[in-house]
Amino acid sequence: MVRTESDSWDLATSVGATATMVAAQRALASERRLIDDPFAAPLVRAVGIDVYTRLVDGKIPVGEGSDFDPDRMARGMAVRTRFYDRYFLDAVQPGIRQAVILAAGLDARAFRLPWPAGTVVYEVDLPDVVEFKTSTLQQLGAEPKAERRTVAVDLRDDWPAALRQAGFDPGAPAAWSAEGLVVYLPSEAQDALFDRVTALSAPGSRLALEFVPDTAIFADERWRAHHERMAELGFDVVDFNELVYHGERGHIIEYLGRRGWQVSHRPVAQLHADNGFVYPDDDVAAAFADVTYLSAVLH
């Protein structure tokens, strides 16, 4: 499904299906005890996308020479999940008590991280996504470990007003995350997002995200060949080449730096090493070696 200016989705379609895909990979990582997310698998089953349900249930066969490697999926998602988990836990140590998860999808950090008393976790996403996750977690009997406040709004609309209405205090520092978000934004929307985050952030606020420097990789022959082989197993629900916005965009590190953020960043291969994993040595891994994770502090 090619993106349009006013498109919408749920957790089984378009960009929303990527949230279910990520949750399925978190379930693999959790099953292998690389992370601890007991909510990922039941949330994926509740969405009901066949291939991801079969993935979390271990019903996709691993053939010799196949591109399907659940252990590799698990390690890759463990690297990403650990990065954001550690980021939030480090952010609250100095006393930050507001966390904002932009495009929260099926993120269950409000329910699984050991938040300090008094922490408020704001989850921002489309109304249908928020309602589905909230009702599903209630049916599972899940209890949040922080005060959880949902902000049901499209990020293309006036989400800062909705966030403030939910109780967010721009005068107090906050920890922001934009996990798996930036690649799905047009260039001007990317800049507008960080302008808004900066405007809402008191000194000492923090920000974490990962980004793909060049989205042309999703049209690269190395990725397309991998995508086609995975599609034969049913992994054709998501085609990133149709969902991302291509074209030149601002360099995020430089953009944030000009707005007062002190940025630290690490490429994905280095994060693998930091976690005791070997970054894969093949064409697909090489194509995505420039994926970068960053955290920043506003001064």
Order of alpha helices (4+ residues) and beta strands (2+ residues): alpha-alpha-alpha-alpha-beta-alpha-beta-alpha-beta-alpha-beta-alpha-beta-alpha-alpha-alpha-beta-alpha-alpha-beta
